[in-house]
Amino acid sequence: MSTRISDGRDRSSRPRRIVVLLAVVACGSVLVSCSTDNDSGASSVSPRPTAPNTSNFTGTAPSALASAASSIIGSARASASAAASSASAAASSFEASVSAEAARSSAAAEKELKDVKGSGNALSDVAMTGLPRAETGGLLAVVVNITNKTDHKASYAVQIDFKNPDGKVVETRFVGAENLGPGERAQPIAISRQPAEPVLTPRLTKAQRY
């Protein structure tokens, strides 16, 4: 009896094992299929890049750049023009302020030096100091320091020549001071009206005390 029961159990359990084995195989097939589907899905998400369609380009960007460049150039020209006008106005203002004070003494000095031979009798009483162009509106100007080193009143006439790099006199200015007491100093300004280039050099040519 026991042998039959054992045989019966063994026979009945075999179909169950076969079913379980088939189920496992089926699941494995499903997993493989899912993995394949996922791989194909991933590859479909990243298509190969294609060249851009240049027919869609309108060309508005270059036009915008050209317009911006034109605007910048125009602005720069306007700024340069304004700066030049400002510098010219500053130069005119400086020259006018100096000329208003020195016109009469300049004419008197030129007249006094007309007949003076050589460098005059008062070069030792005169010295020059350059002024920064930033203070003169870009003009070349020098302060003529005149000091009466005598023990009595005296007047002075001074000639300043402006020379180019070749040593040629291209401009002459006259300044003067009248009735300076002993030890007293005057500081008229000589201004060149020549262009900034070439650079000129001022030279004390004559100084006459009278």
Protein Blocks (a to p, Z undefined) as FASTA:
>chain_A
ZZmmmmmmmmmmmmmmmmmmmmmmmmmmmmmmmmmmmmmmmmmmmccdddddfklpgolm
mmmmmmmmmmmmmmmmmmmmmmmmmmmmmmmmmmmmmmmmmmmmmmmmmmmmmmpghjbj
mlmmpccddddfklnnopacdddddddfbfbdcddddddddddfkopafbdcddddehia
ehiacddddddfbdfbdcdddddfbdcdZZ
